[in-house]
Amino acid sequence: MPDRAAATPSEALRLLVEGNARFAADKRRTGRTDPDRRSELAGSQAPFATVLGCSDSRVPFEHVFDAGIGDLFAIRNAGQIVDDVVLGSIEFAVVALGTPLVVVLRHTGCGAVAAARSGDPVPAPHLQSIVDAIAPSVEKVRGTDAELPQESVGAAHLEASLAQVLERSGAVSDAVAEGTLAVVGATYDLASGEVTIDTVVGQA
């Protein structure tokens, strides 16, 4: 069982919001990481939420949401890019583990977003693939604001990532339609430590 159990999307979202409030206020209760907890989890896991976010070292999910081991199913890559492997990981969490909540989490000051926004050449081909994945969001913002504000591009990329999860995964969209899953888009502010819920799809 998870340290902080949640049977519904709304309960899971409440746990995340409350945990982040403690973190931002520096009043963490700190999720369990003790030996007994590790023993409890040795045979199985039941995380109450799945979080897809950036690999940025300043955004450690368990800290940001004041969670312990076994509480969150974490999926991270630079720029929270959605690809087949990420979708497979989300589907594993939803179908096999039964997590009632998926959060796509962006953060302010994202370096991957900045690289895509700049349009400058990048030094490695695989790094270019990250920039290419964010480029459509750059062009979307360019259509309404030629100055390309960093956070506007980041917000557009968040919405694009959220849409890809819902549109490309039948397992996710079916669970949302059945009311057993909600998918949330959120923003983490590096300076304040606060998470803002931007979009909620489903009953949460």
N, C-alpha and C positions, 0 to 999 in steps of 0.2 A: 504493500500500500504506500502511496505517497505520503511524505511528511505532512503535507497540507492538502487533504483530499478535496476534490471538486468533481461532482457528478454531472454538472451542467455547464454550458458555456458561460452563463452569467456568473456562476460561482467561481469559475476559473478566472474570469476577467476581474472579478472583485479581489481575489487573492493577489493578482499581479498589481493592480492599482494600489492596494493597501501596502504591499511590499515595497513598491517604488516610493510611496509617500514616506515610509520609514527610512529608506535609503537616502532620499533627498534631504530629509530632516536630520540625518545622522543619528537616527534612533533605531538602528537595526536590531532585530531580535536574533538574527543570524540562523539560517536554516541548518538542520542537523548534518554533521559530517563525522560523527563519532563512530567508534568501532561497532557498537550495537546496530547503528543505522546501516553501516556497510554490510553487516551480516544479514540484516533484514532484506537487503536488496540483492544479495549474491545470486539468488535463483530467478529473480524476475524484476520487472520494472513497471510502474504505472504512473508516468509523469502526468501532471494535470494540465500542462500546456506545452505546445510546440512553438519555438521561437526561431524564425529565420531572420538573420541579421548580418551585419558586416563583421569581418574578422578584426576590425580595429581594436587594438589592445586597450583602448579607453572605454570599451563598451562590454564589460564582462556580464553576461546575462544574469548569472546567479547572484552577483552583487547588486546589479541594478534593480532586481526584483526581490532582493532579500530572501532568496530561496536556498534550499539545501540540495544535497545530492539526491537524485531520484525524483526531483520535483519538475524539472524542465527538460524537454527533449530539444537540444540545441543544434541548429544547423547554421554554419557560418562560412561566408566567403567574402572576398573583397567586393563591396558594393551591393551586397545581398542580391546577387544575380540568380535568376530562376532558370535552371536548365533541367534536363531529364534526370540527372542524379539528384538534384534538389527536390524535384517533384516526387521521385521515388522515395526519398527520405521522409517527406511530408506524408505521403500515402502510407508508409510503414507505421508512422506514429498514429495516424488516424484509424487505419484498418486493423493493424495488429495490436497496437497498444491502447487504442480507444481514447486518445486525448480529445477532450471536448472543445479545445480552443487552439487556433493557429494564429500566431502574431507575426506579421511582417514588420520588422523594426528597422527604420532608418535612423541615422544620427546626423546632427548638425556638423558642419565642417568636414564632410566626407572627402577624402583624398581622391577616391575613384570618381566621384561626381565632378570634382574640380578638374581632374585630368580630361574628362570627356568634355566639360564646358570650355576648356582652353583651346581645344582643337590642335594642340601641339603634338608633334610626333612622340611616341613612347619608345623606350629602348629595347623592348622585347616583344616577340610576337604573341605570346600567351597573355601578356599584360594588355596588348592591343585588343584582345578578345573581350576583356572587361570593359574597356572604353567603348568598343563597338556596341555592346549590349545596352549601354546607357545613352548612346548617341540619339536614338529616337526621342527620348525625353528632352534632350537639348533642343532638337528641332521643334518640338511641340511648344516649348517655352519661347523660342525665338520668334514663333509666329505671332506672339502677343506682346513680347517685351524684348527688344533687340539688345538690351543691356545684360540679359541672361543672369538674373540674380541667382547666386549659388543655391540658396535654399529653395527657390522656386523650381530649379532643375531637380534638386533632391526630392521635393514633394511630388513632382511629376513622375520621377522614376519610382517612387514608392507606390503610387497609384498604378503604374504600369506593371510592377512586380506583383501587386495584389491581383490585378486582372489576369495575369498569366496563370497564377495559381488556380484561380476559379475557373478559367476558361479551358485550361489544358488538362486538368485533373477531374475526370468524372467521379472518382471516389470522393474527392473533396466537395464538389458541387452537389452530389447526391446526399452527402451527410448534412450539408447546410440545408438542403430542401427538406430533409427528414427532421430537422430541428435538433440533431444531436451534436452539431458542430457550428461554431461561429468562426469567421475569419476577420481579423482586425488589422488595420494599418495604423502604425504608431510612430512617433518621432521622439528620440532621446536627445535632450539638450546637454551637450558636453559640459557646459559651464554650471548649470543649475543642478544637474543630475535628475531632472524631472522628465517623465515620459508623458507625452500628450497623445491621447487617443484621437486619431484623425478620421478613421472610417471603420464602421462596423457592418459586416455582412452576416446576417443570421440573427438568431434570437439570443442576444447578449445584452 
